[in-house]
């Protein structure tokens, strides 16, 4: 007892304890409780201890006293008479409940503690039942607290005010990360059915605190003046800490597909096709994939097999895609399409696939409802790599200083000897890109992103259960894709570097290659850059194709040509605008190529005529 009190006196200021206690007796057992406690004004909490002094009459060598929780049977304390003392006097410490009382739970200047609500003392055949004790520690100078409150909602009319037409978000966590002169702490609150949240924060010793909502929502809703990613304050209380989240659109479906960097003859692979809705309204429709005729589809080994298969055309029905669900951040329909290149493909060939998404209602931006991907055929490659687009010209990856956005894809494969249960990918963004502009554009598996710091993002594939390449080559791959915008007015010669670290379970990181882009004067690379960016839709098409180019070169014309798969020229037309229509109603159903030439630039894509 003296040792305990001396330690408490060394660290804390000990006060007298108020208690309601009684002597407990049964047979040879007599027990009387004593209590001690203290308040720490620096840590803003009270602690306490409880001790019972037992006297056992008619005791003997080997006699025992046991204190148990009467409800659970857990032994809380015990002692044995090792000397044969009679009567036997012994002191036992038990637990106080709760072990610590913070100052915001102090009432009437007292911190209330309880012994276990139902204890029993056992010595031989004697037992004391229903032992209950309550005691309190005086708190003469409790720390002060204040509330932080606000509303979390979808600001559909973008006026920064919750009003008609806006949608309150329920059960969204809000966090206050506080810094104190003696440490730090975080408090949480959850929005209710009306979108309102409140939480209590310690005011004493406070220097500053940041209020934010779950980082997953930062991947859906852009930071705005109405709703930044976080608010910073120094005083309490604070009200109207509102997160007026604004959708990028009400309904914008887009589709894409990601597969391995390369494929090999007769070796199966998985093409991850998906459709997602970046808006907040509910979207339903049809996802269609026109596969390369040299890729053999296996429905039984595919995740989310196609609802219908008609030759090389696979279709899926998707329903109720919206970001306002528990899935959060990136609600998508995924299908892992199991494919095998047939034995006619050779190194240097490419397998091309066309993906399209249709809606049951109008879409805000129909130009992103189709996607084409071609995968080279090789013999071997490094499966854990990072790609950037635009890749740029030459070893330095020169890109024009007018480039506004970079697109990244991180590929990984489990080349170990057993399944990988959990995988996470850490990516440190270059200081010359804007982290707040990051948009997830694709994922091979269900994934949850989180910011580790202002420019480090982690993509968590929890429970991915990725097979090893030996047992299942096709399903041993995974990808994550995202886009990010460059900061404005970067100087000529600025280098943007990026690499990722891939963690398979508890293994050391697998580090990808480093991508490199260098900001260059357009005049210095125009003579090398022959690629032309354009979009075609719909694809597959029936009567016509719409061709959309971001710009055309001044003083030049655009030539559009249609070729068959055996390179026969079928159509050609000259246009002078960025948007053009090419009529294909007279073509037979099948796969064709469209080539666009503008000045010295040209590019070719595959499309399907239904």
PEPESUL-V531965 format. One record per backbone hydrogen bond with DSSP energy under -1.0 kcal/mol. CO is the residue of the C=O (numbers start at 1). NH is the residue of the N-H. E is the energy in kcal/mol with one decimal. If there is no record, write none. Layout:
((CO/NH/E) (CO/NH/E))
This chain:
((1/5/-2.3) (2/6/-2.2) (3/7/-1.9) (4/8/-2.2) (5/9/-2.5) (6/10/-1.3) (7/11/-1.5) (8/12/-3.4) (13/39/-1.3) (18/136/-3.2) (20/134/-1.1) (24/31/-2.9) (26/29/-2.3) (28/57/-2.3) (29/26/-1.9) (30/55/-2.6) (31/24/-3.1) (32/53/-2.7) (34/51/-3.0) (36/49/-2.9) (37/15/-1.0) (38/47/-2.4) (40/44/-1.1) (40/45/-1.6) (44/103/-2.0) (45/40/-3.2) (46/101/-2.3) (47/38/-2.6) (49/36/-2.0) (50/94/-2.4) (51/34/-3.0) (52/92/-2.3) (53/32/-1.6) (54/90/-2.3) (55/30/-1.4) (56/88/-2.5) (60/63/-2.1) (63/81/-3.4) (65/79/-1.9) (66/122/-2.6) (67/76/-2.9) (67/77/-1.4) (68/120/-1.9) (69/73/-2.7) (74/69/-2.6) (77/67/-3.1) (79/65/-2.1) (80/82/-1.0) (81/62/-3.4) (88/56/-2.8) (90/54/-3.4) (92/52/-2.7) (97/114/-3.1) (101/46/-2.4) (102/105/-2.0) (103/106/-1.5) (107/110/-1.4) (109/139/-2.8) (110/107/-1.8) (111/137/-2.5) (113/135/-2.2) (114/97/-3.4) (118/70/-2.9) (119/131/-2.5) (120/68/-2.4) (121/128/-2.5) (122/66/-2.4) (123/126/-2.2) (126/123/-2.8) (128/121/-1.8) (131/119/-1.7) (133/115/-2.6) (134/20/-2.4) (135/113/-3.4) (136/18/-1.8) (137/111/-2.8) (144/203/-2.9) (144/204/-1.5) (146/201/-3.2) (147/238/-2.4) (148/199/-2.0) (149/241/-2.5) (150/197/-2.4) (151/243/-2.9) (152/169/-2.2) (153/245/-2.0) (154/156/-1.5) (154/167/-1.6) (155/158/-1.5) (163/166/-2.2) (167/154/-3.3) (172/191/-1.8) (173/214/-1.4) (174/189/-2.3) (175/212/-2.3) (176/187/-2.1) (177/210/-2.1) (178/185/-2.0) (179/207/-2.7) (179/208/-1.4) (180/183/-1.3) (183/180/-3.7) (185/178/-3.0) (187/176/-2.7) (189/174/-3.6) (191/171/-2.4) (192/195/-2.2) (195/152/-2.7) (196/192/-1.8) (197/150/-1.9) (199/148/-2.6) (201/146/-2.6) (203/206/-1.8) (205/181/-2.2) (208/179/-3.1) (209/233/-2.7) (210/177/-2.6) (211/231/-2.4) (212/175/-3.2) (214/217/-1.7) (215/218/-1.2) (216/219/-1.5) (217/220/-1.2) (217/221/-2.5) (227/224/-1.5) (231/211/-2.7) (233/209/-2.3) (238/149/-2.2) (240/242/-1.8) (243/153/-2.1) (243/245/-1.5) (245/155/-3.7) (250/281/-2.9) (251/364/-2.2) (252/278/-2.3) (254/276/-2.7) (256/274/-2.4) (258/272/-3.0) (263/378/-3.1) (264/267/-1.8) (269/339/-3.1) (271/337/-2.8) (272/258/-2.0) (273/335/-2.2) (274/256/-1.9) (275/333/-2.8) (276/254/-2.7) (279/323/-1.1) (283/321/-2.8) (284/360/-2.1) (285/318/-2.2) (286/358/-2.8) (287/316/-2.6) (288/356/-2.6) (289/314/-3.0) (290/354/-2.3) (292/295/-2.1) (294/342/-2.7) (296/340/-1.3) (299/302/-1.4) (303/336/-1.0) (308/315/-2.1) (310/313/-1.9) (312/291/-2.7) (313/310/-2.9) (314/289/-3.2) (315/307/-1.8) (315/308/-1.7) (316/287/-2.6) (318/285/-2.4) (321/283/-1.5) (323/325/-1.3) (328/330/-3.7) (331/277/-1.1) (333/275/-1.6) (335/273/-2.3) (336/303/-1.5) (337/271/-2.6) (338/298/-2.3) (339/269/-3.0) (340/296/-2.8) (341/266/-1.4) (342/345/-1.3) (346/349/-2.4) (349/377/-2.8) (351/375/-2.9) (353/373/-2.4) (354/290/-3.3) (355/371/-3.0) (356/288/-3.3) (358/286/-1.3) (366/369/-1.6) (368/255/-1.5) (369/357/-2.8) (371/355/-3.5) (373/353/-2.9) (375/351/-2.5) (376/263/-2.3) (377/348/-2.5) (385/411/-3.0) (387/409/-1.9) (389/407/-2.8) (393/398/-2.5) (394/397/-1.4) (397/518/-1.8) (398/393/-1.7) (399/520/-2.8) (400/403/-2.1) (404/486/-2.3) (406/484/-2.2) (407/389/-2.3) (408/482/-2.3) (409/387/-2.8) (410/480/-1.5) (412/478/-2.4) (413/415/-1.2) (414/469/-2.0) (420/466/-2.3) (421/465/-1.5) (422/505/-3.1) (423/461/-3.3) (424/503/-2.8) (425/459/-2.6) (426/501/-2.5) (427/457/-2.4) (430/433/-1.6) (432/487/-2.4) (434/437/-1.8) (435/438/-1.8) (439/483/-2.6) (442/481/-3.0) (448/460/-2.5) (450/458/-3.0) (455/429/-3.0) (456/452/-2.8) (456/453/-1.4) (457/427/-2.5) (458/450/-2.0) (459/425/-2.0) (460/448/-2.4) (461/423/-1.6) (461/464/-1.2) (466/420/-2.7) (468/472/-2.2) (473/476/-1.1) (476/414/-2.3) (478/412/-2.7) (479/444/-2.3) (480/410/-2.9) (481/441/-1.9) (481/442/-1.5) (482/408/-3.1) (483/439/-2.4) (484/406/-2.7) (485/434/-2.6) (491/494/-2.1) (494/519/-2.8) (496/517/-1.8) (498/515/-3.1) (500/512/-2.6) (501/426/-2.7) (502/510/-3.0) (503/424/-1.8) (504/507/-2.3) (510/502/-2.8) (515/498/-1.5) (517/496/-3.3) (518/399/-2.8) (519/493/-3.2) (520/401/-1.3) (521/524/-1.6) (522/525/-1.1) (522/526/-1.5) (525/528/-1.5) (525/529/-2.6) (530/602/-3.2) (535/548/-3.1) (537/546/-3.0) (541/610/-3.2) (543/584/-2.3) (543/585/-1.1) (545/582/-2.9) (546/537/-1.8) (547/580/-2.5) (548/535/-2.7) (553/556/-1.9) (558/575/-3.0) (559/597/-2.5) (560/573/-2.4) (561/595/-2.8) (562/570/-3.3) (562/571/-1.4) (563/593/-2.6) (564/567/-1.9) (568/564/-2.1) (571/562/-2.2) (573/560/-2.9) (575/558/-2.6) (578/549/-2.9) (580/547/-3.0) (582/545/-2.8) (584/587/-1.9) (590/609/-3.1) (592/607/-2.7) (593/563/-3.0) (594/605/-2.4) (595/561/-2.5) (596/603/-1.8) (597/559/-2.9) (598/601/-1.9) (601/598/-2.7) (603/596/-2.7) (605/594/-2.9) (607/592/-2.7) (608/541/-2.7) (609/590/-2.1))
